[in-house]
Amino acid sequence: MPKVHSQFICQQCGYSQSRWAGKCPSCDTWNSLVETVKQVQSSRLKVQNKGKVYKLSEVKTEEKGRRGTGEAELDNILGGGLVPGMVVLVAGEPGIGKSTLLTQVATGWKGKKVLYICGEESAGQVGLRVTRLGNRKAGDVLLMESTDADEIVGKIEEEKPEMVIVDSIQTLTTSELMGTAGSVGQVRECAQRLTWQAKRLEIPMFLVGHVTKEGNIAGPAVLMHVVDTVLWFEGERSQSLRLVRVVKNRFGPTDDVGVFEMTERGLVAVGNPSKLLLAQRVKNVSGSVVSVVMEGTRPLLVEIQALTTPSAAAIPRRIATGVDFARMQTLVAVLSARAGLRLSDVDIFVNVTGGIRLADRGVDLAICLAVASAFLNRSLPAEVAAVGEVGLLGEVRKVAGLDRRVKEAKKLGYKVASAESGKSVAAAITKLLV
Ligand SMILES: [Zn+2]
């Protein structure tokens, strides 16, 4: 039954109508109509300051009291802890550790009132997790089983907790919209209502947002604009390493990365992630090359693996895990054209171990060497880490933060091969692959 409060607005052209349609009648875009609340928002907006003007000398510049979460690694990446009214989206695949981390935060706030919204699990299940994590002294955490965003907003008003955790935003609905839980309209509207309440009462809030394996970020993409900070979980569920990346932060630096290990006692900060990442490395095998990447300000040793096999298909297969697919294709083309490797009839697989995704171009040389190593069946010296960007001419370029990378490599007994050791990919292959 249609509700009078809602309308469907095209996200492309802004056209609106009262019914949903698969295609926007105005601009012909498919699936662009999103349910939105009509009147309530306009009255809410009036709560905020109406264009007040300040003298620069009157502006308060001191930071409002930051408060630690009890998890030092998390505080670091947040820029020193939580700010009153700060809303943090914790995004990642289901089961990767979002609820575990937030349960630790909830129970770690000793003597403080925390409201934990159980939208997915029963209060009993959350209680079990607390016990499993070994924290029985969590009596101050209030567990509320609810999926009604307005009921939750009311409860926050009533209880005035010092922190709110919503697990997860995709389970919530407001009765003013017709859409089901998890639909773009509901996710956005519920997040807006909760954020509004968090700001008004100056309560820090965490929202859990799920991302699908296929990288479908419909929910979180919509949420990113609403919240202050976005933390993105990375890692393979089957492995213990977890990277928590800051992709947006209104109150601190972005691009920082927290590194955790999933243990029986929950998520534990890892002091030496490079060591953990290379722990299972098999040395002196073709197709394995170590590189040093920069994750925010932190250098990290990673292993790139490659496999090449004769292709049975008309178009050979290229599969990249953890590195950008287009980038891998470009590098394979460079290897063919500039280093004379006949890769046109082999299937190529490239993988970054540990389940992390790399965007740093400094890993180019290692990818090239890994593919060449697998193809030629020759291995690299075990203690060499390859660092360098590769250009279309087959040249190896210098990358930022080389000093830090070299230092980190040295700690684990690796020597960095970079632009200095080989001016071109072809030269690096000749020199390093034996
Ligand atoms: Zn449209």
Residues whose N, C-alpha, C, O or C-beta is under 5 A from the ligand:
A	BS01	ZN	C10 Q12 C13 G14 Y15 C24 S26 C27
